[in-house]
Structure formats: C-alpha cells, structure tokens
Amino acid sequence: MVRQMMAVAAGYFSIAALNSLIHIIVSVYFKTGLSLTGISHLPSIPWIVGVTALQLLFGLFAGLLITTIAQSRQHIAILGFILLMAIIAFIDYITLSEQEPLWYLITSPALKIIGIFAGYRLIQSQQENIEHSEH
C-alpha cells in the first residue's frame, strides 16, 4: 500500500512540476508576470490551446509513472490518483473561477484524467502482450 501511495505522490508531483515548468518557460520567454497555473496570462490563442493540450500529455506521463512505480494493485493507485485529480479540480474551480475561464477549469482536469487512464491502459496492454508472448 505504501508503494501505491508513493506512486500517487510521484504522479501528482510530476504533473505539478511539468505544468509549472511550462508556465515558467512561457513567463520568461514573454517577460510576463510569473504564474504557475492557468491560461489567463498566456499571450495568444495558440499558446492557450497548446498549454491546454499539454495537460493530456502530462496526464499520460503521470499514468505511466504511477503504473510503473505501483507494480502491484496498479488499478487502485490509478483510481486513487484520478479521485485526487478530481478533488484538485474542484479546489481549482473554487479558487480560480474568477481568473480562469470555465471551459479551461473543466477541460484541463478532464484531459489529465484521460491521459492518466490512457497511460494505465498502455502499461496494462504491454503487460498482457508480454504474458501472451511467454506462453
């Protein structure tokens, strides 16, 4: 159980670190104020679309990471992480609803959750292929 909790923590920190890194890069590149989340400060529509689309990749990476670290009972770790991401999305909605558009507050966590589940399914299918090739 400790391994699954460590996997969930690693998944969360990977998403937070990747998301913050992208925002820092954009802030430095465009010499704007530092903001580690959201899209309201981004300079143009392509950047908004790009950062929003990256949420899917961040979720995919986190799903792969969690599933790899958890090793056993991966489904419990993924379910726990998806529930954590839903709770964080609700907190984001409460705290950021005045700054960020509603579509982003819905789309961003949805893309992360889809990515997390896709990463889990990729590892599962890889493990099934390995089991079938051994027989």
SULKA-V761871 format. One line per field, one symbol per residue. psi: psi as a letter, one per 30 degrees, with the letter a starting at -180 (. if undefined). Layout:
BEGIN
psi = ???
END
This chain:
BEGIN
psi = eeeeeeeeeeeeeeeeeeeeeeeeeeeeeghlkkkgllfffkfleeeeeeeeefeeeeeeeeeeeeeeeedlheeeeeeeeeeeeeeeeeeeeefgffekkeeefeeeeeeeeeeeeeeeeeeeeeeeeeeeff.
END
